[in-house]
Amino acid sequence: MFKPFEHGNESSAIYDLTLENQVDCVSLYGNLQITKDQSGLKTAKALQSFINDVVTALEKENLPAQIERQSEQEIENPFL
C-alpha cells in the first residue's frame, strides 16, 4: 500500500475497491464485499488500516478549511 498524500499517482486495491493516491486527494472507488467470516474480517482490517493511515497523515498537517481542486475533465472516447 502507498503512503497517503505522498508521491501522487499511485494506486492499490482491496479486491474490487481501488484506492488512488494524489498529493492533495485520496480517492476510493469500486466495490468491496465484507463478509461475515474470517476473510471478511481480514478485508475489513485492511480497509481500516488504510483509513487509519489517511487520518494519521491528515492529523500531521496544518490543514486549510478547504482546498481548491480542478475538476476532472472528460475526454472524448477515441474508440467511438
N, C-alpha and C positions, 0 to 999 in steps of 0.2 A: 504494500500500500504506500501511497505517497504522503508527504507532509503537507497538510492543508495550507494554501496560500503561498507556497514556495515553488519556484521554477515554472509554474504555469504549464498549460497544455499537456498535462498528464492525465491518464485515466486508469481506473481499475474497476473491477466488477465483483459483486457478490451475486452469483448466479446471473439472473437477468436484470439486476439493478446496476446501472452504470453510475460510477462516482467520477466526476470530471473536475479537474483542478485548474484554476486560473489564479493569477496573483491577487485578484480582487473579488473572487467569487468561487464558490464550490457548488456544483450542480449535481443533483441526484435525479435520475430518471429511469424509467423502466418498470419492471415488475419483480416483486420479491414475495415469495410464499414462505411464511414462518409457520412450520407445522408443529403440532403439539407432541414432539418426540425429541430424542437426543439430537437428531440432525437439525431440527428447528431451533433448539437451544444454542447449538454451535453457530447457526446462521444469525440468530438474534445477538449473540455476543460479538460477532464480527461487526455487525452494524453498530452496536453500542460502542465498541472500541473506536470505530471511525468517527462517530459523532462526538465522543469524548475528546478525541484529538482536535476536532474542529473547534469545540468550545474552549479548550485549553489555548489554542492558537489565538482565538479572538480575545480571550481574557488577558493575554500578554500585551495587547496593543492599546494605545490611547485612541479609541475609535471615534470618528465623527458620528453625528446623528444619522446621516445617510450619505451615501456616495452617489455620484452621477455615473451611470453606465450607459454606454452606447447600445442602442437596441440592435438586436440581431437583424441583419439584412437578409432578406430572402433572395435567392438567385434562381434564375430560370433553369428548369431541368433540361440539360442538353440532349437528353435521350427521347424527348417527346417531339 
